[in-house]
Amino acid sequence: MEIVKPRPKARAAAWITLCLLTMLSSLTGCQRTPPDQRLRDQIARMQSQIEAKDIGQVMAQVADDFSGNDAMDKHALHNLLRAQVLSRQQVGATLAPVTVKMQGG
């Protein structure tokens, strides 16, 4: 039985291909999601949590100094969400178009 050894050029090409694939995989692993996209993703998660009636998870993501329309604070938002969940079989959350403007760092 004859053992076939790879040719030097084929071995070099395989080595280069392996190096390139390793570099590409490491580059894709280093990419970070832009801040505005992370915020949009968090809003989408909160929408799903509201529809699943998981108000505790939603409120855990709301800042303590939250300030909404008509002087609504975090406590008032929590009460509003609880009232909606308790008074309905199904809860839906419809988002208006979201505009994100990043300021500062």
C-alpha positions, 0 to 999 in steps of 0.5 A, spaced: 500 500 500 502 506 498 501 512 502 500 519 498 503 525 501 500 532 500 504 536 495 507 542 498 503 547 494 496 543 496 499 543 504 500 551 503 494 552 500 490 549 505 494 552 511 492 559 508 485 557 507 485 555 515 488 561 517 483 566 513 477 562 516 480 563 523 481 570 522 474 571 519 471 567 524 474 572 530 472 578 526 465 576 526 466 574 533 468 581 535 463 585 532 458 589 537 451 590 536 450 598 535 447 602 541 441 604 537 440 597 535 441 594 542 435 599 544 431 597 539 432 590 541 430 591 548 424 595 546 422 589 542 423 584 548 419 589 552 413 588 548 413 581 548 414 581 555 408 585 556 404 581 551 406 575 555 403 579 561 410 578 565 410 585 568 416 584 573 420 583 567 418 589 564 419 593 570 426 591 571 428 594 565 425 601 567 429 606 570 428 608 577 427 616 574 423 614 568 418 620 566 413 619 561 407 623 558 402 626 563 407 626 569 407 618 569 413 616 573 415 608 574 410 607 580 404 609 575 407 605 569 407 599 574 400 600 576 397 602 569 401 595 566 398 591 572 391 594 571 391 592 564 394 585 565 388 584 570 382 587 566 384 583 560 384 576 557 389 578 552 394 584 552 397 587 546 402 592 545 403 596 539 409 600 538 409 607 534 415 608 529 421 608 534 426 614 532 433 613 536 438 619 536 444 617 540 447 623 544 454 624 547 458 617 548 
